[in-house]
Amino acid sequence: MNNDRTELMIVILFIVVGLVAWSLHLMQEAVEHQEFSLMLAGTLVAAAAAAMMTVYFLMSHYVGYLNQMPCT
């Protein structure tokens, strides 16, 4: 079970790194072309990456808590 959690964390980490890289690319293009919409898009992508990590950590702690509860 712990191995599955580690593999899932690695996959999510790669997705988040990809989202952050895409966000930085969008923001760089926004600065070069003076486009507010690209800056907004980059900010939203970065927020999505942060939210994805937050939800993963919250759910992993919750599932760990549920696994410690005795079944009655």
CHARMM-style PDB file with segment names, atoms N, HN, CA, C and O in Angstrom:
ATOM      1  N   MET     1       0.824  -1.194   0.000  1.00  0.00      PROA
ATOM      2  CA  MET     1       0.000   0.000   0.000  1.00  0.00      PROA
ATOM      3  C   MET     1       0.870   1.262   0.000  1.00  0.00      PROA
ATOM      4  O   MET     1       0.562   2.234  -0.688  1.00  0.00      PROA
ATOM      5  N   ASN     2       1.949   1.238   0.769  1.00  0.00      PROA
ATOM      6  HN  ASN     2       2.200   0.448   1.328  1.00  0.00      PROA
ATOM      7  CA  ASN     2       2.825   2.402   0.827  1.00  0.00      PROA
ATOM      8  C   ASN     2       3.529   2.616  -0.507  1.00  0.00      PROA
ATOM      9  O   ASN     2       3.793   3.754  -0.898  1.00  0.00      PROA
ATOM     10  N   ASN     3       3.837   1.515  -1.213  1.00  0.00      PROA
ATOM     11  HN  ASN     3       3.623   0.591  -0.895  1.00  0.00      PROA
ATOM     12  CA  ASN     3       4.483   1.615  -2.520  1.00  0.00      PROA
ATOM     13  C   ASN     3       3.555   2.279  -3.533  1.00  0.00      PROA
ATOM     14  O   ASN     3       4.006   3.073  -4.358  1.00  0.00      PROA
ATOM     15  N   ASP     4       2.263   1.959  -3.474  1.00  0.00      PROA
ATOM     16  HN  ASP     4       1.897   1.314  -2.804  1.00  0.00      PROA
ATOM     17  CA  ASP     4       1.287   2.592  -4.367  1.00  0.00      PROA
ATOM     18  C   ASP     4       1.205   4.093  -4.108  1.00  0.00      PROA
ATOM     19  O   ASP     4       1.087   4.891  -5.038  1.00  0.00      PROA
ATOM     20  N   ARG     5       1.269   4.462  -2.842  1.00  0.00      PROA
ATOM     21  HN  ARG     5       1.365   3.814  -2.086  1.00  0.00      PROA
ATOM     22  CA  ARG     5       1.200   5.874  -2.473  1.00  0.00      PROA
ATOM     23  C   ARG     5       2.431   6.619  -2.985  1.00  0.00      PROA
ATOM     24  O   ARG     5       2.330   7.760  -3.438  1.00  0.00      PROA
ATOM     25  N   THR     6       3.599   5.966  -2.911  1.00  0.00      PROA
ATOM     26  HN  THR     6       3.681   5.040  -2.543  1.00  0.00      PROA
ATOM     27  CA  THR     6       4.834   6.585  -3.397  1.00  0.00      PROA
ATOM     28  C   THR     6       4.787   6.782  -4.905  1.00  0.00      PROA
ATOM     29  O   THR     6       5.181   7.835  -5.407  1.00  0.00      PROA
ATOM     30  N   GLU     7       4.309   5.779  -5.628  1.00  0.00      PROA
ATOM     31  HN  GLU     7       3.989   4.924  -5.220  1.00  0.00      PROA
ATOM     32  CA  GLU     7       4.201   5.900  -7.084  1.00  0.00      PROA
ATOM     33  C   GLU     7       3.224   7.005  -7.469  1.00  0.00      PROA
ATOM     34  O   GLU     7       3.480   7.769  -8.399  1.00  0.00      PROA
ATOM     35  N   LEU     8       2.119   7.088  -6.761  1.00  0.00      PROA
ATOM     36  HN  LEU     8       1.911   6.468  -6.005  1.00  0.00      PROA
ATOM     37  CA  LEU     8       1.139   8.137  -7.037  1.00  0.00      PROA
ATOM     38  C   LEU     8       1.733   9.514  -6.764  1.00  0.00      PROA
ATOM     39  O   LEU     8       1.495  10.458  -7.518  1.00  0.00      PROA
ATOM     40  N   MET     9       2.503   9.628  -5.689  1.00  0.00      PROA
ATOM     41  HN  MET     9       2.697   8.861  -5.076  1.00  0.00      PROA
ATOM     42  CA  MET     9       3.127  10.910  -5.361  1.00  0.00      PROA
ATOM     43  C   MET     9       4.115  11.321  -6.442  1.00  0.00      PROA
ATOM     44  O   MET     9       4.195  12.501  -6.785  1.00  0.00      PROA
ATOM     45  N   ILE    10       4.865  10.374  -6.984  1.00  0.00      PROA
ATOM     46  HN  ILE    10       4.799   9.416  -6.705  1.00  0.00      PROA
ATOM     47  CA  ILE    10       5.823  10.691  -8.047  1.00  0.00      PROA
ATOM     48  C   ILE    10       5.095  11.162  -9.296  1.00  0.00      PROA
ATOM     49  O   ILE    10       5.527  12.121  -9.936  1.00  0.00      PROA
ATOM     50  N   VAL    11       4.002  10.508  -9.651  1.00  0.00      PROA
ATOM     51  HN  VAL    11       3.651   9.729  -9.132  1.00  0.00      PROA
ATOM     52  CA  VAL    11       3.224  10.913 -10.825  1.00  0.00      PROA
ATOM     53  C   VAL    11       2.655  12.315 -10.624  1.00  0.00      PROA
ATOM     54  O   VAL    11       2.732  13.156 -11.520  1.00  0.00      PROA
ATOM     55  N   ILE    12       2.088  12.562  -9.452  1.00  0.00      PROA
ATOM     56  HN  ILE    12       2.027  11.879  -8.724  1.00  0.00      PROA
ATOM     57  CA  ILE    12       1.526  13.886  -9.171  1.00  0.00      PROA
ATOM     58  C   ILE    12       2.619  14.939  -9.165  1.00  0.00      PROA
ATOM     59  O   ILE    12       2.402  16.060  -9.626  1.00  0.00      PROA
ATOM     60  N   LEU    13       3.794  14.594  -8.648  1.00  0.00      PROA
ATOM     61  HN  LEU    13       3.970  13.683  -8.274  1.00  0.00      PROA
ATOM     62  CA  LEU    13       4.908  15.536  -8.631  1.00  0.00      PROA
ATOM     63  C   LEU    13       5.321  15.915 -10.051  1.00  0.00      PROA
ATOM     64  O   LEU    13       5.573  17.088 -10.327  1.00  0.00      PROA
ATOM     65  N   PHE    14       5.394  14.942 -10.951  1.00  0.00      PROA
ATOM     66  HN  PHE    14       5.189  13.989 -10.727  1.00  0.00      PROA
ATOM     67  CA  PHE    14       5.724  15.247 -12.350  1.00  0.00      PROA
ATOM     68  C   PHE    14       4.656  16.137 -12.990  1.00  0.00      PROA
ATOM     69  O   PHE    14       4.984  17.055 -13.741  1.00  0.00      PROA
ATOM     70  N   ILE    15       3.403  15.872 -12.702  1.00  0.00      PROA
ATOM     71  HN  ILE    15       3.137  15.126 -12.092  1.00  0.00      PROA
ATOM     72  CA  ILE    15       2.324  16.700 -13.250  1.00  0.00      PROA
ATOM     73  C   ILE    15       2.433  18.128 -12.736  1.00  0.00      PROA
ATOM     74  O   ILE    15       2.274  19.080 -13.500  1.00  0.00      PROA
ATOM     75  N   VAL    16       2.702  18.280 -11.446  1.00  0.00      PROA
ATOM     76  HN  VAL    16       2.831  17.507 -10.825  1.00  0.00      PROA
ATOM     77  CA  VAL    16       2.811  19.616 -10.859  1.00  0.00      PROA
ATOM     78  C   VAL    16       4.018  20.355 -11.420  1.00  0.00      PROA
ATOM     79  O   VAL    16       3.929  21.548 -11.708  1.00  0.00      PROA
ATOM     80  N   VAL    17       5.145  19.667 -11.578  1.00  0.00      PROA
ATOM     81  HN  VAL    17       5.218  18.697 -11.343  1.00  0.00      PROA
ATOM     82  CA  VAL    17       6.331  20.307 -12.169  1.00  0.00      PROA
ATOM     83  C   VAL    17       6.029  20.755 -13.597  1.00  0.00      PROA
ATOM     84  O   VAL    17       6.442  21.838 -14.011  1.00  0.00      PROA
ATOM     85  N   GLY    18       5.311  19.923 -14.346  1.00  0.00      PROA
ATOM     86  HN  GLY    18       4.975  19.044 -14.009  1.00  0.00      PROA
ATOM     87  CA  GLY    18       4.914  20.311 -15.697  1.00  0.00      PROA
ATOM     88  C   GLY    18       3.998  21.525 -15.702  1.00  0.00      PROA
ATOM     89  O   GLY    18       4.143  22.414 -16.541  1.00  0.00      PROA
ATOM     90  N   LEU    19       3.058  21.562 -14.772  1.00  0.00      PROA
ATOM     91  HN  LEU    19       2.940  20.839 -14.091  1.00  0.00      PROA
ATOM     92  CA  LEU    19       2.160  22.717 -14.684  1.00  0.00      PROA
ATOM     93  C   LEU    19       2.910  23.990 -14.316  1.00  0.00      PROA
ATOM     94  O   LEU    19       2.628  25.058 -14.860  1.00  0.00      PROA
ATOM     95  N   VAL    20       3.860  23.883 -13.397  1.00  0.00      PROA
ATOM     96  HN  VAL    20       4.089  23.015 -12.955  1.00  0.00      PROA
ATOM     97  CA  VAL    20       4.636  25.059 -13.003  1.00  0.00      PROA
ATOM     98  C   VAL    20       5.498  25.539 -14.163  1.00  0.00      PROA
ATOM     99  O   VAL    20       5.611  26.742 -14.396  1.00  0.00      PROA
ATOM    100  N   ALA    21       6.111  24.603 -14.896  1.00  0.00      PROA
ATOM    101  HN  ALA    21       6.020  23.625 -14.707  1.00  0.00      PROA
ATOM    102  CA  ALA    21       6.920  24.991 -16.057  1.00  0.00      PROA
ATOM    103  C   ALA    21       6.055  25.681 -17.108  1.00  0.00      PROA
ATOM    104  O   ALA    21       6.465  26.684 -17.692  1.00  0.00      PROA
ATOM    105  N   TRP    22       4.865  25.145 -17.348  1.00  0.00      PROA
ATOM    106  HN  TRP    22       4.533  24.330 -16.873  1.00  0.00      PROA
ATOM    107  CA  TRP    22       3.956  25.758 -18.317  1.00  0.00      PROA
ATOM    108  C   TRP    22       3.529  27.142 -17.841  1.00  0.00      PROA
ATOM    109  O   TRP    22       3.439  28.080 -18.633  1.00  0.00      PROA
ATOM    110  N   SER    23       3.269  27.261 -16.546  1.00  0.00      PROA
ATOM    111  HN  SER    23       3.343  26.499 -15.902  1.00  0.00      PROA
ATOM    112  CA  SER    23       2.889  28.553 -15.976  1.00  0.00      PROA
ATOM    113  C   SER    23       3.990  29.592 -16.172  1.00  0.00      PROA
ATOM    114  O   SER    23       3.718  30.725 -16.571  1.00  0.00      PROA
ATOM    115  N   LEU    24       5.230  29.205 -15.892  1.00  0.00      PROA
ATOM    116  HN  LEU    24       5.452  28.285 -15.568  1.00  0.00      PROA
ATOM    117  CA  LEU    24       6.346  30.135 -16.081  1.00  0.00      PROA
ATOM    118  C   LEU    24       6.517  30.518 -17.544  1.00  0.00      PROA
ATOM    119  O   LEU    24       6.839  31.664 -17.856  1.00  0.00      PROA
ATOM    120  N   HSD    25       6.302  29.558 -18.443  1.00  0.00      PROA
ATOM    121  HN  HSD    25       6.040  28.626 -18.190  1.00  0.00      PROA
ATOM    122  CA  HSD    25       6.386  29.849 -19.878  1.00  0.00      PROA
ATOM    123  C   HSD    25       5.306  30.856 -20.280  1.00  0.00      PROA
ATOM    124  O   HSD    25       5.579  31.802 -21.018  1.00  0.00      PROA
ATOM    125  N   LEU    26       4.089  30.650 -19.796  1.00  0.00      PROA
ATOM    126  HN  LEU    26       3.867  29.881 -19.197  1.00  0.00      PROA
ATOM    127  CA  LEU    26       3.002  31.585 -20.109  1.00  0.00      PROA
ATOM    128  C   LEU    26       3.303  32.981 -19.583  1.00  0.00      PROA
ATOM    129  O   LEU    26       3.050  33.977 -20.260  1.00  0.00      PROA
ATOM    130  N   MET    27       3.845  33.045 -18.370  1.00  0.00      PROA
ATOM    131  HN  MET    27       4.050  32.236 -17.820  1.00  0.00      PROA
ATOM    132  CA  MET    27       4.155  34.354 -17.791  1.00  0.00      PROA
ATOM    133  C   MET    27       5.299  35.045 -18.531  1.00  0.00      PROA
ATOM    134  O   MET    27       5.295  36.267 -18.685  1.00  0.00      PROA
ATOM    135  N   GLN    28       6.270  34.269 -18.986  1.00  0.00      PROA
ATOM    136  HN  GLN    28       6.274  33.276 -18.861  1.00  0.00      PROA
ATOM    137  CA  GLN    28       7.368  34.853 -19.767  1.00  0.00      PROA
ATOM    138  C   GLN    28       6.846  35.408 -21.091  1.00  0.00      PROA
ATOM    139  O   GLN    28       7.236  36.499 -21.506  1.00  0.00      PROA
ATOM    140  N   GLU    29       5.975  34.666 -21.743  1.00  0.00      PROA
ATOM    141  HN  GLU    29       5.658  33.780 -21.406  1.00  0.00      PROA
ATOM    142  CA  GLU    29       5.364  35.149 -22.986  1.00  0.00      PROA
ATOM    143  C   GLU    29       4.523  36.398 -22.724  1.00  0.00      PROA
ATOM    144  O   GLU    29       4.477  37.308 -23.552  1.00  0.00      PROA
ATOM    145  N   ALA    30       3.863  36.436 -21.575  1.00  0.00      PROA
ATOM    146  HN  ALA    30       3.900  35.697 -20.903  1.00  0.00      PROA
ATOM    147  CA  ALA    30       3.045  37.603 -21.234  1.00  0.00      PROA
ATOM    148  C   ALA    30       3.901  38.851 -21.093  1.00  0.00      PROA
ATOM    149  O   ALA    30       3.507  39.929 -21.536  1.00  0.00      PROA
ATOM    150  N   VAL    31       5.064  38.711 -20.481  1.00  0.00      PROA
ATOM    151  HN  VAL    31       5.384  37.835 -20.121  1.00  0.00      PROA
ATOM    152  CA  VAL    31       5.952  39.864 -20.317  1.00  0.00      PROA
ATOM    153  C   VAL    31       6.498  40.313 -21.665  1.00  0.00      PROA
ATOM    154  O   VAL    31       6.572  41.511 -21.938  1.00  0.00      PROA
ATOM    155  N   GLU    32       6.879  39.359 -22.508  1.00  0.00      PROA
ATOM    156  HN  GLU    32       6.818  38.386 -22.286  1.00  0.00      PROA
ATOM    157  CA  GLU    32       7.451  39.704 -23.817  1.00  0.00      PROA
ATOM    158  C   GLU    32       6.440  40.390 -24.726  1.00  0.00      PROA
ATOM    159  O   GLU    32       6.789  41.316 -25.460  1.00  0.00      PROA
ATOM    160  N   HSD    33       5.185  39.936 -24.680  1.00  0.00      PROA
ATOM    161  HN  HSD    33       4.902  39.185 -24.085  1.00  0.00      PROA
ATOM    162  CA  HSD    33       4.161  40.462 -25.592  1.00  0.00      PROA
ATOM    163  C   HSD    33       3.220  41.463 -24.927  1.00  0.00      PROA
ATOM    164  O   HSD    33       2.267  41.925 -25.555  1.00  0.00      PROA
ATOM    165  N   GLN    34       3.473  41.800 -23.673  1.00  0.00      PROA
ATOM    166  HN  GLN    34       4.247  41.425 -23.162  1.00  0.00      PROA
ATOM    167  CA  GLN    34       2.617  42.734 -22.926  1.00  0.00      PROA
ATOM    168  C   GLN    34       1.148  42.284 -22.962  1.00  0.00      PROA
ATOM    169  O   GLN    34       0.255  43.084 -23.241  1.00  0.00      PROA
ATOM    170  N   GLU    35       0.912  41.010 -22.680  1.00  0.00      PROA
ATOM    171  HN  GLU    35       1.637  40.360 -22.454  1.00  0.00      PROA
ATOM    172  CA  GLU    35      -0.434  40.426 -22.706  1.00  0.00      PROA
ATOM    173  C   GLU    35      -0.892  40.121 -21.284  1.00  0.00      PROA
ATOM    174  O   GLU    35      -0.300  39.290 -20.596  1.00  0.00      PROA
ATOM    175  N   PHE    36      -1.933  40.791 -20.859  1.00  0.00      PROA
ATOM    176  HN  PHE    36      -2.414  41.467 -21.418  1.00  0.00      PROA
ATOM    177  CA  PHE    36      -2.469  40.535 -19.522  1.00  0.00      PROA
ATOM    178  C   PHE    36      -3.127  39.162 -19.447  1.00  0.00      PROA
ATOM    179  O   PHE    36      -3.054  38.494 -18.415  1.00  0.00      PROA
ATOM    180  N   SER    37      -3.764  38.739 -20.530  1.00  0.00      PROA
ATOM    181  HN  SER    37      -3.823  39.281 -21.368  1.00  0.00      PROA
ATOM    182  CA  SER    37      -4.482  37.466 -20.504  1.00  0.00      PROA
ATOM    183  C   SER    37      -3.527  36.286 -20.315  1.00  0.00      PROA
ATOM    184  O   SER    37      -3.876  35.312 -19.647  1.00  0.00      PROA
ATOM    185  N   LEU    38      -2.329  36.363 -20.895  1.00  0.00      PROA
ATOM    186  HN  LEU    38      -2.046  37.154 -21.437  1.00  0.00      PROA
ATOM    187  CA  LEU    38      -1.353  35.292 -20.692  1.00  0.00      PROA
ATOM    188  C   LEU    38      -0.850  35.272 -19.249  1.00  0.00      PROA
ATOM    189  O   LEU    38      -0.620  34.203 -18.684  1.00  0.00      PROA
ATOM    190  N   MET    39      -0.682  36.441 -18.662  1.00  0.00      PROA
ATOM    191  HN  MET    39      -0.869  37.310 -19.121  1.00  0.00      PROA
ATOM    192  CA  MET    39      -0.259  36.502 -17.259  1.00  0.00      PROA
ATOM    193  C   MET    39      -1.333  35.909 -16.356  1.00  0.00      PROA
ATOM    194  O   MET    39      -1.028  35.189 -15.405  1.00  0.00      PROA
ATOM    195  N   LEU    40      -2.584  36.215 -16.656  1.00  0.00      PROA
ATOM    196  HN  LEU    40      -2.832  36.800 -17.428  1.00  0.00      PROA
ATOM    197  CA  LEU    40      -3.687  35.649 -15.888  1.00  0.00      PROA
ATOM    198  C   LEU    40      -3.733  34.132 -16.053  1.00  0.00      PROA
ATOM    199  O   LEU    40      -3.941  33.407 -15.079  1.00  0.00      PROA
ATOM    200  N   ALA    41      -3.543  33.655 -17.270  1.00  0.00      PROA
ATOM    201  HN  ALA    41      -3.374  34.243 -18.061  1.00  0.00      PROA
ATOM    202  CA  ALA    41      -3.542  32.212 -17.514  1.00  0.00      PROA
ATOM    203  C   ALA    41      -2.406  31.531 -16.751  1.00  0.00      PROA
ATOM    204  O   ALA    41      -2.600  30.465 -16.167  1.00  0.00      PROA
ATOM    205  N   GLY    42      -1.228  32.141 -16.755  1.00  0.00      PROA
ATOM    206  HN  GLY    42      -1.070  33.008 -17.230  1.00  0.00      PROA
ATOM    207  CA  GLY    42      -0.103  31.582 -16.011  1.00  0.00      PROA
ATOM    208  C   GLY    42      -0.374  31.524 -14.522  1.00  0.00      PROA
ATOM    209  O   GLY    42      -0.012  30.555 -13.855  1.00  0.00      PROA
ATOM    210  N   THR    43      -1.011  32.562 -14.001  1.00  0.00      PROA
ATOM    211  HN  THR    43      -1.305  33.349 -14.543  1.00  0.00      PROA
ATOM    212  CA  THR    43      -1.355  32.587 -12.582  1.00  0.00      PROA
ATOM    213  C   THR    43      -2.372  31.502 -12.250  1.00  0.00      PROA
ATOM    214  O   THR    43      -2.267  30.845 -11.215  1.00  0.00      PROA
ATOM    215  N   LEU    44      -3.348  31.316 -13.118  1.00  0.00      PROA
ATOM    216  HN  LEU    44      -3.433  31.850 -13.959  1.00  0.00      PROA
ATOM    217  CA  LEU    44      -4.357  30.283 -12.881  1.00  0.00      PROA
ATOM    218  C   LEU    44      -3.759  28.882 -12.945  1.00  0.00      PROA
ATOM    219  O   LEU    44      -4.145  28.010 -12.167  1.00  0.00      PROA
ATOM    220  N   VAL    45      -2.823  28.657 -13.864  1.00  0.00      PROA
ATOM    221  HN  VAL    45      -2.510  29.365 -14.496  1.00  0.00      PROA
ATOM    222  CA  VAL    45      -2.164  27.348 -13.955  1.00  0.00      PROA
ATOM    223  C   VAL    45      -1.334  27.094 -12.699  1.00  0.00      PROA
ATOM    224  O   VAL    45      -1.341  25.983 -12.169  1.00  0.00      PROA
ATOM    225  N   ALA    46      -0.620  28.112 -12.216  1.00  0.00      PROA
ATOM    226  HN  ALA    46      -0.614  29.015 -12.646  1.00  0.00      PROA
ATOM    227  CA  ALA    46       0.161  27.958 -10.985  1.00  0.00      PROA
ATOM    228  C   ALA    46      -0.754  27.682  -9.790  1.00  0.00      PROA
ATOM    229  O   ALA    46      -0.421  26.873  -8.924  1.00  0.00      PROA
ATOM    230  N   ALA    47      -1.898  28.349  -9.745  1.00  0.00      PROA
ATOM    231  HN  ALA    47      -2.169  29.006 -10.449  1.00  0.00      PROA
ATOM    232  CA  ALA    47      -2.855  28.106  -8.664  1.00  0.00      PROA
ATOM    233  C   ALA    47      -3.410  26.685  -8.737  1.00  0.00      PROA
ATOM    234  O   ALA    47      -3.637  26.055  -7.704  1.00  0.00      PROA
ATOM    235  N   ALA    48      -3.628  26.182  -9.945  1.00  0.00      PROA
ATOM    236  HN  ALA    48      -3.443  26.694 -10.784  1.00  0.00      PROA
ATOM    237  CA  ALA    48      -4.112  24.811 -10.102  1.00  0.00      PROA
ATOM    238  C   ALA    48      -3.069  23.810  -9.603  1.00  0.00      PROA
ATOM    239  O   ALA    48      -3.420  22.811  -8.976  1.00  0.00      PROA
ATOM    240  N   ALA    49      -1.798  24.071  -9.876  1.00  0.00      PROA
ATOM    241  HN  ALA    49      -1.513  24.883 -10.386  1.00  0.00      PROA
ATOM    242  CA  ALA    49      -0.734  23.187  -9.395  1.00  0.00      PROA
ATOM    243  C   ALA    49      -0.681  23.190  -7.870  1.00  0.00      PROA
ATOM    244  O   ALA    49      -0.544  22.135  -7.251  1.00  0.00      PROA
ATOM    245  N   ALA    50      -0.789  24.360  -7.270  1.00  0.00      PROA
ATOM    246  HN  ALA    50      -0.900  25.217  -7.773  1.00  0.00      PROA
ATOM    247  CA  ALA    50      -0.775  24.451  -5.807  1.00  0.00      PROA
ATOM    248  C   ALA    50      -1.995  23.755  -5.204  1.00  0.00      PROA
ATOM    249  O   ALA    50      -1.887  23.068  -4.189  1.00  0.00      PROA
ATOM    250  N   ALA    51      -3.140  23.935  -5.829  1.00  0.00      PROA
ATOM    251  HN  ALA    51      -3.228  24.494  -6.654  1.00  0.00      PROA
ATOM    252  CA  ALA    51      -4.359  23.291  -5.335  1.00  0.00      PROA
ATOM    253  C   ALA    51      -4.262  21.776  -5.451  1.00  0.00      PROA
ATOM    254  O   ALA    51      -4.742  21.055  -4.576  1.00  0.00      PROA
ATOM    255  N   MET    52      -3.653  21.294  -6.512  1.00  0.00      PROA
ATOM    256  HN  MET    52      -3.263  21.880  -7.223  1.00  0.00      PROA
ATOM    257  CA  MET    52      -3.492  19.852  -6.699  1.00  0.00      PROA
ATOM    258  C   MET    52      -2.640  19.251  -5.583  1.00  0.00      PROA
ATOM    259  O   MET    52      -2.974  18.192  -5.052  1.00  0.00      PROA
ATOM    260  N   MET    53      -1.552  19.913  -5.227  1.00  0.00      PROA
ATOM    261  HN  MET    53      -1.280  20.773  -5.658  1.00  0.00      PROA
ATOM    262  CA  MET    53      -0.705  19.429  -4.140  1.00  0.00      PROA
ATOM    263  C   MET    53      -1.433  19.515  -2.797  1.00  0.00      PROA
ATOM    264  O   MET    53      -1.312  18.614  -1.967  1.00  0.00      PROA
ATOM    265  N   THR    54      -2.178  20.579  -2.584  1.00  0.00      PROA
ATOM    266  HN  THR    54      -2.277  21.311  -3.258  1.00  0.00      PROA
ATOM    267  CA  THR    54      -2.913  20.738  -1.329  1.00  0.00      PROA
ATOM    268  C   THR    54      -3.944  19.634  -1.156  1.00  0.00      PROA
ATOM    269  O   THR    54      -4.051  19.040  -0.083  1.00  0.00      PROA
ATOM    270  N   VAL    55      -4.697  19.363  -2.202  1.00  0.00      PROA
ATOM    271  HN  VAL    55      -4.611  19.846  -3.073  1.00  0.00      PROA
ATOM    272  CA  VAL    55      -5.717  18.314  -2.132  1.00  0.00      PROA
ATOM    273  C   VAL    55      -5.065  16.956  -1.922  1.00  0.00      PROA
ATOM    274  O   VAL    55      -5.579  16.141  -1.156  1.00  0.00      PROA
ATOM    275  N   TYR    56      -3.945  16.695  -2.586  1.00  0.00      PROA
ATOM    276  HN  TYR    56      -3.527  17.357  -3.208  1.00  0.00      PROA
ATOM    277  CA  TYR    56      -3.269  15.413  -2.402  1.00  0.00      PROA
ATOM    278  C   TYR    56      -2.849  15.235  -0.942  1.00  0.00      PROA
ATOM    279  O   TYR    56      -3.093  14.181  -0.354  1.00  0.00      PROA
ATOM    280  N   PHE    57      -2.217  16.258  -0.352  1.00  0.00      PROA
ATOM    281  HN  PHE    57      -2.019  17.114  -0.829  1.00  0.00      PROA
ATOM    282  CA  PHE    57      -1.764  16.128   1.030  1.00  0.00      PROA
ATOM    283  C   PHE    57      -2.937  16.006   2.000  1.00  0.00      PROA
ATOM    284  O   PHE    57      -2.877  15.216   2.943  1.00  0.00      PROA
ATOM    285  N   LEU    58      -3.993  16.771   1.783  1.00  0.00      PROA
ATOM    286  HN  LEU    58      -4.042  17.412   1.018  1.00  0.00      PROA
ATOM    287  CA  LEU    58      -5.159  16.660   2.659  1.00  0.00      PROA
ATOM    288  C   LEU    58      -5.777  15.269   2.583  1.00  0.00      PROA
ATOM    289  O   LEU    58      -6.123  14.686   3.610  1.00  0.00      PROA
ATOM    290  N   MET    59      -5.915  14.741   1.383  1.00  0.00      PROA
ATOM    291  HN  MET    59      -5.634  15.215   0.549  1.00  0.00      PROA
ATOM    292  CA  MET    59      -6.527  13.426   1.222  1.00  0.00      PROA
ATOM    293  C   MET    59      -5.626  12.320   1.755  1.00  0.00      PROA
ATOM    294  O   MET    59      -6.123  11.347   2.322  1.00  0.00      PROA
ATOM    295  N   SER    60      -4.306  12.448   1.586  1.00  0.00      PROA
ATOM    296  HN  SER    60      -3.902  13.238   1.126  1.00  0.00      PROA
ATOM    297  CA  SER    60      -3.416  11.400   2.089  1.00  0.00      PROA
ATOM    298  C   SER    60      -3.454  11.356   3.614  1.00  0.00      PROA
ATOM    299  O   SER    60      -3.414  10.273   4.199  1.00  0.00      PROA
ATOM    300  N   HSD    61      -3.530  12.514   4.264  1.00  0.00      PROA
ATOM    301  HN  HSD    61      -3.562  13.394   3.789  1.00  0.00      PROA
ATOM    302  CA  HSD    61      -3.635  12.520   5.722  1.00  0.00      PROA
ATOM    303  C   HSD    61      -4.988  11.968   6.168  1.00  0.00      PROA
ATOM    304  O   HSD    61      -5.068  11.263   7.175  1.00  0.00      PROA
ATOM    305  N   TYR    62      -6.032  12.277   5.439  1.00  0.00      PROA
ATOM    306  HN  TYR    62      -5.967  12.849   4.622  1.00  0.00      PROA
ATOM    307  CA  TYR    62      -7.360  11.782   5.791  1.00  0.00      PROA
ATOM    308  C   TYR    62      -7.438  10.267   5.634  1.00  0.00      PROA
ATOM    309  O   TYR    62      -7.981   9.579   6.499  1.00  0.00      PROA
ATOM    310  N   VAL    63      -6.900   9.748   4.540  1.00  0.00      PROA
ATOM    311  HN  VAL    63      -6.459  10.307   3.838  1.00  0.00      PROA
ATOM    312  CA  VAL    63      -6.914   8.298   4.318  1.00  0.00      PROA
ATOM    313  C   VAL    63      -6.052   7.600   5.364  1.00  0.00      PROA
ATOM    314  O   VAL    63      -6.412   6.527   5.846  1.00  0.00      PROA
ATOM    315  N   GLY    64      -4.920   8.198   5.719  1.00  0.00      PROA
ATOM    316  HN  GLY    64      -4.627   9.070   5.327  1.00  0.00      PROA
ATOM    317  CA  GLY    64      -4.098   7.632   6.785  1.00  0.00      PROA
ATOM    318  C   GLY    64      -4.842   7.592   8.108  1.00  0.00      PROA
ATOM    319  O   GLY    64      -4.729   6.626   8.862  1.00  0.00      PROA
ATOM    320  N   TYR    65      -5.597   8.636   8.385  1.00  0.00      PROA
ATOM    321  HN  TYR    65      -5.689   9.421   7.772  1.00  0.00      PROA
ATOM    322  CA  TYR    65      -6.414   8.680   9.602  1.00  0.00      PROA
ATOM    323  C   TYR    65      -7.480   7.586   9.573  1.00  0.00      PROA
ATOM    324  O   TYR    65      -7.706   6.916  10.581  1.00  0.00      PROA
ATOM    325  N   LEU    66      -8.132   7.400   8.435  1.00  0.00      PROA
ATOM    326  HN  LEU    66      -7.948   7.943   7.616  1.00  0.00      PROA
ATOM    327  CA  LEU    66      -9.163   6.368   8.330  1.00  0.00      PROA
ATOM    328  C   LEU    66      -8.571   4.974   8.475  1.00  0.00      PROA
ATOM    329  O   LEU    66      -9.214   4.091   9.042  1.00  0.00      PROA
ATOM    330  N   ASN    67      -7.356   4.759   7.974  1.00  0.00      PROA
ATOM    331  HN  ASN    67      -6.833   5.477   7.514  1.00  0.00      PROA
ATOM    332  CA  ASN    67      -6.721   3.450   8.091  1.00  0.00      PROA
ATOM    333  C   ASN    67      -6.360   3.120   9.534  1.00  0.00      PROA
ATOM    334  O   ASN    67      -6.245   1.944   9.877  1.00  0.00      PROA
ATOM    335  N   GLN    68      -6.179   4.118  10.384  1.00  0.00      PROA
ATOM    336  HN  GLN    68      -6.273   5.074  10.106  1.00  0.00      PROA
ATOM    337  CA  GLN    68      -5.838   3.877  11.787  1.00  0.00      PROA
ATOM    338  C   GLN    68      -7.060   3.583  12.641  1.00  0.00      PROA
ATOM    339  O   GLN    68      -6.929   3.053  13.745  1.00  0.00      PROA
ATOM    340  N   MET    69      -8.247   3.920  12.146  1.00  0.00      PROA
ATOM    341  HN  MET    69      -8.353   4.351  11.249  1.00  0.00      PROA
ATOM    342  CA  MET    69      -9.467   3.690  12.926  1.00  0.00      PROA
ATOM    343  C   MET    69      -9.800   2.200  12.927  1.00  0.00      PROA
ATOM    344  O   MET    69      -9.694   1.543  11.891  1.00  0.00      PROA
ATOM    345  N   PRO    70     -10.200   1.663  14.078  1.00  0.00      PROA
ATOM    346  CA  PRO    70     -10.577   0.243  14.118  1.00  0.00      PROA
ATOM    347  C   PRO    70     -11.922   0.022  13.426  1.00  0.00      PROA
ATOM    348  O   PRO    70     -12.831   0.847  13.521  1.00  0.00      PROA
ATOM    349  N   CYS    71     -12.024  -1.094  12.739  1.00  0.00      PROA
ATOM    350  HN  CYS    71     -11.286  -1.764  12.662  1.00  0.00      PROA
ATOM    351  CA  CYS    71     -13.282  -1.449  12.067  1.00  0.00      PROA
ATOM    352  C   CYS    71     -14.211  -2.087  13.093  1.00  0.00      PROA
ATOM    353  O   CYS    71     -13.830  -3.035  13.779  1.00  0.00      PROA
ATOM    354  N   THR    72     -15.420  -1.568  13.193  1.00  0.00      PROA
ATOM    355  HN  THR    72     -15.730  -0.798  12.635  1.00  0.00      PROA
ATOM    356  CA  THR    72     -16.383  -2.140  14.145  1.00  0.00      PROA
ATOM    357  C   THR    72     -17.621  -2.582  13.438  1.00  0.00      PROA
ATOM    358  OT1 THR    72     -18.546  -3.090  14.072  1.00  0.00      PROA
TER     359      THR     72
END
